[in-house]
Amino acid sequence: IATKVVNNYLAMCLNQLNAEVFTLGAKLGLDTKALFEVVTSSLSSNDHLKLYWPTKALKGDIEPGFALDLAFKDLSIGVGAAKEAGSPAHVGSAAREAIGDEEFYWLERSYLSY
């Protein structure tokens, strides 16, 4: 079960980070398609971005593919496990806070266009 906790923790953090990066790019006037090509061709790439974004977020489908309350729960479990283990959880805590704030979470996705 610890492997599932750690994997879900990473997946939820990456999902939030992907959204923030593309929101920032859009607000800076970057072309979404060009940014996607650069990011997915670099060390910044991740499978969630490469596999799911072209068929979902970048096509305008901003509905979460995973319930936000479950994402928040998974991150809470991961952050709690990190605390118990004496391991830092700065990024996980920040991602949990952002995912817990649904208005902010949705605002980020509303800037995407491909």
N, C-alpha and C positions, 0 to 999 in steps of 0.2 A: 504494500500500500504506500510505502514511503516513495517508491519510484513514481507512482501515479501523482502523488502530491507535488513532487519536484517537477515532473513534466508539465502538469497543469499550470503550475506557478510560472514556469518559463513561457508557455504558450500564451497565457493571459497578458504577461508583461510585453511580449513581442507584439500582440494584437494592439495594445494601447500605444506602444512606441511607433508602430507602422502608421496608425491614424494621426498621431501628432506630427510625424515627419512630413506626411503628405499635406496636412493642413498648413504647416509652416511653409512648405514649398509653394502652395497655392497663394498664400498671403504675401509671399515674396515675389509673386508674379511668374513663378517657374511653370513651364509646360509640364503637365502631369505625365504625359506619355514619355517625354524625354527624361524626367526624373525617375520614372519607373525603370526605364532601360538602364540608366546609370546605376541605380541602387541594386537592381537585380543582377548586374554584371560585376558587382564589387564585393568586397568583404562584408558589406552591410546587408547583403541579401539574406533572406530566410525563406524556408519552404512555404510558410503560410502566405507570405507576400507573393511569391512566384506562382503558387498553385491556386489560391483562392481569390486574390484581388482582381485578376483580369476578368473573371467570370461573375464577380459580385460587386464589390465597392467601386471598381473602375467602370462598371457598366451602369452605375447609378442606383444599384440595390443597396440601400443603407440599413436595411433591416438586419439585426444581428443574426448570425447563424447559430448562435449559442445564447441561451437566456442570460441576461445581464445579472440577474440575482444569483445564478449558479456560478458565473464568473467571479462575482464578488465573494461568494462562499468559498470557492476554490482558492482565491488569493488570501482570504482570511485564514484558511487552514494552513496555507504555505507560510504566511507571515508568522502565525502562531508557532508552527514547527520550527522555523528559523530562530525565533525568540527562545524556545525551549532548548534548542541545540547550541545557543550562544553564537549564532551565525548572523551576519548583517542582513537586513531586509529592506534597505533604503528604496530600491527600485520597486520591489514588490509592494511596499507600503504606499508609494506614490501612485502606482498603477491601480491599486485597490481604491484609493481615494478618488481617482479620476473616474473609474468605472462606477463607483457608488454615486457619483454626481451625474445622473442621467442627462440633465440639461446640457452640461458641458460635453459629455460623451457624444451626444447627437449633434451638437453644434460643430464639432470637429469634422464629422462625416459629411455635413452639408456643404462643405467647400470642395469636395472632390468632383472632378469632371475629367473625362478621358477622351 
